[in-house]
């Protein structure tokens, strides 16, 4: 991937990690541009959102028995978001740990 492609997609890539609304905005912005760098980070962000939703469901179904586990998973999700933003800002296409290669 050349530097021009990375520079053009950085903003969209960073936006994709800022909540689900940012993900939707990044997806819509990238529809017309088809930037592969931004697309990579949008896909990584989708994985984070799916993990966060699964964690929410787990906490909702079994709130008292898995409280500590879901709290730790939430902390891990926050770390993944930060890593994703840092990778996007630095122009890297490194998959996120644990969930980066799923799917």
DOLUMMAR-494012 format. One record per residue: residue number from 0; x, y, z of N, C-alpha, C in turn. Coordinates in pm, 1 decimal. Layout:
BEGIN
+-----+----------+----------+----------+----------+----------+----------+----------+----------+----------+
! pos !      nxx !      nyy !      nzz !     caxx !     cayy !     cazz !      cxx !      cyy !      czz !
+-----+----------+----------+----------+----------+----------+----------+----------+----------+----------+
! NUM !        X !        Y !        Z !        X !        Y !        Z !        X !        Y !        Z !
...
+-----+----------+----------+----------+----------+----------+----------+----------+----------+----------+
This chain:
BEGIN
+-----+----------+----------+----------+----------+----------+----------+----------+----------+----------+
! pos !      nxx !      nyy !      nzz !     caxx !     cayy !     cazz !      cxx !      cyy !      czz !
+-----+----------+----------+----------+----------+----------+----------+----------+----------+----------+
!   0 !     84.9 !   -116.3 !      0.0 !      0.0 !      0.0 !      0.0 !     90.4 !    123.8 !      0.0 !
!   1 !     65.7 !    213.9 !    -93.0 !    151.5 !    331.4 !   -102.9 !    111.9 !    439.8 !     -1.6 !
!   2 !    203.9 !    532.1 !     19.8 !    185.7 !    635.2 !    122.4 !     67.8 !    727.8 !     91.7 !
!   3 !     42.1 !    752.5 !    -36.2 !    -70.4 !    839.2 !    -73.3 !   -202.8 !    777.9 !    -30.5 !
!   4 !   -218.2 !    647.9 !    -53.5 !   -340.3 !    577.3 !    -13.6 !   -358.8 !    583.8 !    137.3 !
!   5 !   -249.6 !    564.0 !    210.1 !   -255.4 !    568.4 !    356.7 !   -294.4 !    708.3 !    404.3 !
!   6 !   -229.3 !    810.3 !    348.4 !   -258.8 !    948.0 !    390.6 !   -403.2 !    987.0 !    361.1 !
!   7 !   -454.8 !    943.7 !    246.2 !   -593.0 !    976.5 !    209.5 !   -694.4 !    905.9 !    299.4 !
!   8 !   -659.1 !    788.4 !    352.1 !   -753.5 !    711.0 !    431.6 !   -740.4 !    725.7 !    581.9 !
!   9 !   -639.9 !    799.7 !    628.7 !   -615.4 !    809.8 !    773.4 !   -734.0 !    864.4 !    850.9 !
!  10 !   -791.9 !    971.6 !    804.2 !   -902.6 !   1033.5 !    877.8 !  -1020.9 !    938.4 !    888.7 !
!  11 !  -1055.5 !    875.7 !    778.1 !  -1167.2 !    780.7 !    779.1 !  -1135.2 !    663.5 !    871.0 !
!  12 !  -1010.3 !    616.2 !    866.8 !   -969.8 !    503.4 !    950.7 !   -983.0 !    537.5 !   1098.6 !
!  13 !   -940.8 !    655.8 !   1136.5 !   -949.9 !    696.5 !   1277.1 !  -1095.7 !    712.6 !   1319.0 !
!  14 !  -1176.0 !    773.7 !   1233.7 !  -1318.5 !    793.3 !   1264.4 !  -1388.4 !    659.7 !   1287.8 !
!  15 !  -1346.4 !    556.1 !   1216.8 !  -1414.1 !    425.8 !   1227.4 !  -1407.9 !    366.5 !   1367.7 !
!  16 !  -1310.0 !    406.9 !   1447.6 !  -1295.8 !    352.0 !   1582.8 !  -1373.5 !    430.5 !   1688.6 !
!  17 !  -1432.2 !    543.9 !   1650.7 !  -1499.3 !    629.3 !   1748.2 !  -1647.4 !    593.5 !   1752.6 !
!  18 !  -1683.4 !    501.3 !   1834.6 !  -1819.0 !    448.7 !   1856.2 !  -1880.7 !    393.1 !   1728.2 !
!  19 !  -1996.4 !    336.6 !   1741.6 !  -2064.0 !    277.7 !   1626.1 !  -2108.7 !    385.9 !   1527.5 !
!  20 !  -2136.3 !    505.5 !   1577.0 !  -2173.1 !    615.5 !   1487.1 !  -2054.1 !    652.7 !   1398.9 !
!  21 !  -1936.3 !    656.7 !   1456.4 !  -1815.6 !    682.5 !   1378.2 !  -1791.6 !    574.4 !   1274.9 !
!  22 !  -1819.9 !    450.5 !   1312.0 !  -1805.4 !    339.0 !   1218.4 !  -1899.3 !    356.2 !   1099.7 !
!  23 !  -2023.2 !    392.4 !   1126.1 !  -2120.7 !    412.1 !   1018.4 !  -2078.6 !    528.9 !    928.9 !
!  24 !  -2034.6 !    638.1 !    989.4 !  -1989.1 !    753.7 !    911.1 !  -1869.0 !    715.6 !    825.1 !
!  25 !  -1772.4 !    643.9 !    883.3 !  -1654.1 !    602.4 !    808.1 !  -1692.3 !    511.1 !    692.4 !
!  26 !  -1785.3 !    420.4 !    717.1 !  -1831.4 !    330.3 !    611.2 !  -1892.9 !    409.6 !    496.2 !
!  27 !  -1978.5 !    505.0 !    529.6 !  -2044.0 !    585.8 !    426.0 !  -1943.2 !    673.3 !    351.0 !
!  28 !  -1847.4 !    730.6 !    421.6 !  -1744.6 !    811.7 !    356.3 !  -1656.5 !    728.4 !    264.4 !
!  29 !  -1628.0 !    606.3 !    305.7 !  -1539.1 !    521.3 !    226.3 !  -1611.1 !    454.5 !    109.5 !
!  30 !  -1743.8 !    456.2 !    107.5 !  -1817.4 !    397.0 !     -4.2 !  -1779.2 !    460.1 !   -136.7 !
!  31 !  -1762.4 !    590.6 !   -138.0 !  -1728.9 !    658.7 !   -263.0 !  -1579.0 !    655.2 !   -292.6 !
!  32 !  -1497.2 !    650.6 !   -189.8 !  -1351.7 !    655.7 !   -209.5 !  -1288.5 !    518.4 !   -230.5 !
!  33 !  -1345.1 !    416.0 !   -170.7 !  -1290.9 !    279.6 !   -178.3 !  -1142.0 !    275.0 !   -144.4 !
!  34 !  -1104.9 !    337.4 !    -35.5 !   -966.5 !    339.7 !      8.5 !   -936.0 !    210.5 !     84.7 !
!  35 !   -837.1 !    130.9 !     38.7 !   -808.3 !      2.9 !    105.7 !   -757.3 !     18.0 !    249.1 !
!  36 !   -684.3 !    125.3 !    277.5 !   -636.4 !    148.9 !    414.1 !   -754.1 !    174.3 !    507.8 !
!  37 !   -844.0 !    260.8 !    466.6 !   -962.8 !    289.3 !    547.3 !  -1049.1 !    164.2 !    560.5 !
!  38 !  -1061.6 !     86.9 !    452.8 !  -1142.8 !    -34.8 !    455.4 !  -1088.3 !   -134.9 !    557.0 !
!  39 !   -956.4 !   -148.7 !    563.6 !   -894.6 !   -238.4 !    661.2 !   -935.1 !   -198.3 !    803.2 !
!  40 !   -926.9 !    -70.1 !    832.9 !   -958.4 !    -24.1 !    968.4 !  -1108.2 !    -28.4 !    996.7 !
!  41 !  -1190.1 !     -9.0 !    896.5 !  -1334.6 !    -24.3 !    914.4 !  -1365.8 !   -169.0 !    950.6 !
!  42 !  -1301.7 !   -263.6 !    883.1 !  -1323.0 !   -405.6 !    914.0 !  -1276.2 !   -439.0 !   1055.5 !
!  43 !  -1164.2 !   -382.8 !   1097.6 !  -1116.2 !   -405.4 !   1234.0 !  -1215.4 !   -348.2 !   1335.4 !
!  44 !  -1269.6 !   -232.4 !   1305.2 !  -1366.5 !   -168.7 !   1393.8 !  -1495.4 !   -249.6 !   1403.6 !
!  45 !  -1536.6 !   -309.4 !   1293.7 !  -1656.3 !   -395.3 !   1296.2 !  -1634.1 !   -511.2 !   1392.7 !
!  46 !  -1515.2 !   -568.2 !   1391.8 !  -1484.7 !   -678.4 !   1484.1 !  -1496.2 !   -632.1 !   1629.6 !
!  47 !  -1449.4 !   -511.7 !   1657.5 !  -1459.3 !   -458.0 !   1793.2 !  -1605.2 !   -438.5 !   1832.3 !
!  48 !  -1686.0 !   -385.9 !   1742.3 !  -1827.8 !   -362.4 !   1771.1 !  -1899.8 !   -494.3 !   1796.9 !
!  49 !  -1869.5 !   -597.0 !   1718.4 !  -1931.7 !   -728.4 !   1739.5 !  -1891.7 !   -783.8 !   1875.9 !
!  50 !  -1764.1 !   -772.1 !   1912.0 !  -1718.3 !   -817.3 !   2043.4 !  -1787.6 !   -739.0 !   2155.0 !
!  51 !  -1800.4 !   -609.0 !   2139.2 !  -1866.0 !   -526.6 !   2240.9 !  -2012.9 !   -564.8 !   2255.6 !
!  52 !  -2079.9 !   -592.2 !   2144.8 !  -2220.6 !   -632.0 !   2150.7 !  -2235.3 !   -768.0 !   2219.0 !
!  53 !  -2145.8 !   -862.5 !   2186.0 !  -2149.7 !   -993.9 !   2250.6 !  -2124.3 !   -980.0 !   2400.8 !
!  54 !  -2032.4 !   -894.0 !   2437.8 !  -2003.9 !   -868.9 !   2579.2 !  -2125.3 !   -808.0 !   2649.0 !
!  55 !  -2192.3 !   -716.1 !   2582.3 !  -2313.5 !   -655.2 !   2638.1 !  -2421.2 !   -761.2 !   2661.1 !
!  56 !  -2440.7 !   -848.2 !   2561.9 !  -2540.9 !   -954.3 !   2576.6 !  -2506.0 !  -1047.7 !   2691.9 !
!  57 !  -2379.1 !  -1082.0 !   2702.9 !  -2333.9 !  -1168.9 !   2811.1 !  -2359.4 !  -1103.4 !   2947.0 !
!  58 !  -2330.2 !   -975.9 !   2957.3 !  -2353.6 !   -904.2 !   3083.7 !  -2501.9 !   -890.9 !   3113.3 !
!  59 !  -2583.8 !   -881.6 !   3010.9 !  -2728.3 !   -866.7 !   3029.4 !  -2792.4 !   -999.2 !   3069.6 !
!  60 !  -2746.1 !  -1109.5 !   3009.1 !  -2804.8 !  -1241.0 !   3036.4 !  -2760.3 !  -1293.4 !   3172.4 !
!  61 !  -2633.9 !  -1280.6 !   3202.7 !  -2579.0 !  -1332.5 !   3328.4 !  -2509.6 !  -1219.9 !   3405.9 !
!  62 !  -2583.4 !  -1123.6 !   3455.2 !  -2520.3 !  -1004.5 !   3513.3 !  -2438.5 !  -1028.7 !   3639.1 !
!  63 !  -2488.6 !  -1105.4 !   3733.1 !  -2418.2 !  -1117.3 !   3860.6 !  -2304.9 !  -1218.6 !   3855.8 !
!  64 !  -2324.2 !  -1327.9 !   3783.7 !  -2223.4 !  -1433.5 !   3786.1 !  -2101.7 !  -1401.9 !   3699.2 !
!  65 !  -2116.7 !  -1316.0 !   3600.0 !  -2003.8 !  -1285.5 !   3512.1 !  -1964.0 !  -1138.1 !   3515.5 !
!  66 !  -1999.0 !  -1069.8 !   3622.8 !  -1971.6 !   -926.9 !   3632.6 !  -1826.0 !   -890.6 !   3615.0 !
!  67 !  -1737.5 !   -961.3 !   3683.4 !  -1594.9 !   -931.7 !   3673.6 !  -1541.9 !   -963.9 !   3534.3 !
!  68 !  -1585.6 !  -1075.5 !   3478.9 !  -1538.3 !  -1115.9 !   3346.0 !  -1579.6 !  -1014.3 !   3240.1 !
!  69 !  -1705.8 !   -973.7 !   3242.2 !  -1750.8 !   -876.7 !   3142.0 !  -1684.9 !   -740.2 !   3161.4 !
!  70 !  -1652.1 !   -706.2 !   3284.7 !  -1579.8 !   -581.5 !   3309.9 !  -1440.0 !   -588.3 !   3250.8 !
!  71 !  -1372.7 !   -701.0 !   3267.1 !  -1239.1 !   -718.6 !   3209.8 !  -1244.0 !   -718.7 !   3057.5 !
!  72 !  -1346.5 !   -780.8 !   3001.3 !  -1362.4 !   -780.2 !   2855.5 !  -1385.1 !   -637.5 !   2806.4 !
!  73 !  -1464.1 !   -560.2 !   2879.7 !  -1487.7 !   -420.0 !   2842.8 !  -1357.6 !   -340.2 !   2844.1 !
!  74 !  -1274.0 !   -364.9 !   2942.7 !  -1143.9 !   -299.3 !   2948.3 !  -1058.6 !   -339.9 !   2828.2 !
!  75 !  -1062.6 !   -468.4 !   2793.6 !   -990.6 !   -517.0 !   2676.0 !  -1041.0 !   -452.7 !   2547.4 !
!  76 !  -1170.8 !   -432.9 !   2537.5 !  -1229.0 !   -366.7 !   2420.2 !  -1177.6 !   -223.3 !   2410.4 !
!  77 !  -1171.1 !   -154.9 !   2523.6 !  -1118.5 !    -18.2 !   2525.5 !   -973.5 !    -15.6 !   2476.9 !
!  78 !   -893.5 !   -111.3 !   2521.4 !   -753.4 !   -120.2 !   2478.3 !   -745.8 !   -145.4 !   2327.8 !
!  79 !   -833.0 !   -232.3 !   2275.2 !   -834.3 !   -259.1 !   2131.2 !   -869.1 !   -133.6 !   2051.2 !
!  80 !   -962.5 !    -55.1 !   2101.7 !   -999.2 !     70.3 !   2033.8 !   -879.1 !    164.5 !   2029.5 !
!  81 !   -809.5 !    177.8 !   2141.7 !   -691.3 !    264.8 !   2146.9 !   -583.9 !    214.6 !   2050.5 !
!  82 !   -559.1 !     83.8 !   2049.3 !   -460.6 !     27.0 !   1956.4 !   -499.7 !     52.8 !   1811.7 !
!  83 !   -627.1 !     38.2 !   1781.7 !   -674.5 !     63.3 !   1646.1 !   -652.3 !    207.5 !   1604.2 !
!  84 !   -683.5 !    300.5 !   1692.7 !   -663.3 !    442.4 !   1662.0 !   -515.0 !    472.8 !   1642.3 !
!  85 !   -430.4 !    417.3 !   1728.2 !   -285.7 !    439.4 !   1716.4 !   -233.7 !    381.5 !   1585.1 !
!  86 !   -276.7 !    259.6 !   1550.5 !   -234.6 !    199.4 !   1423.6 !   -280.3 !    283.3 !   1304.9 !
!  87 !   -403.6 !    330.8 !   1308.3 !   -455.8 !    412.7 !   1198.6 !   -378.8 !    544.3 !   1187.7 !
!  88 !   -351.9 !    607.2 !   1300.3 !   -280.0 !    735.0 !   1299.7 !   -136.6 !    719.4 !   1250.9 !
!  89 !    -76.6 !    602.8 !   1277.1 !     61.3 !    577.0 !   1234.7 !     70.3 !    514.8 !   1096.2 !
!  90 !    -43.5 !    493.8 !   1030.9 !    -43.2 !    439.6 !    895.2 !    -12.2 !    291.7 !    887.3 !
!  91 !    -41.6 !    216.9 !    991.8 !    -13.0 !     73.3 !    994.8 !   -138.9 !     -7.6 !    966.0 !
!  92 !   -120.1 !   -122.9 !    904.0 !   -230.9 !   -216.1 !    881.3 !   -206.1 !   -345.4 !    958.4 !
!  93 !   -168.1 !   -331.1 !   1082.5 !   -144.0 !   -445.3 !   1169.9 !   -276.9 !   -490.9 !   1229.1 !
!  94 !   -312.1 !   -619.8 !   1213.2 !   -437.6 !   -667.8 !   1273.1 !   -434.5 !   -654.2 !   1425.1 !
!  95 !   -549.8 !   -627.1 !   1482.5 !   -560.4 !   -615.1 !   1627.4 !   -536.9 !   -750.5 !   1693.4 !
!  96 !   -481.4 !   -751.5 !   1815.5 !   -459.9 !   -878.5 !   1885.1 !   -592.3 !   -950.9 !   1909.8 !
!  97 !   -589.8 !  -1080.2 !   1905.0 !   -699.7 !  -1172.0 !   1934.7 !   -809.5 !  -1168.3 !   1828.5 !
!  98 !   -866.8 !  -1053.1 !   1797.7 !   -982.0 !  -1048.3 !   1706.7 !   -946.6 !  -1000.8 !   1566.0 !
!  99 !   -825.2 !   -957.7 !   1544.1 !   -786.9 !   -895.1 !   1417.5 !   -793.5 !   -982.7 !   1295.0 !
! 100 !   -784.1 !  -1113.6 !   1313.2 !   -784.5 !  -1203.0 !   1197.0 !   -909.1 !  -1289.7 !   1189.7 !
! 101 !  -1005.2 !  -1267.1 !   1278.2 !  -1129.1 !  -1345.3 !   1276.7 !  -1215.3 !  -1297.5 !   1160.8 !
! 102 !  -1273.7 !  -1392.2 !   1088.6 !  -1367.1 !  -1356.1 !    981.3 !  -1304.1 !  -1346.1 !    853.5 !
+-----+----------+----------+----------+----------+----------+----------+----------+----------+----------+
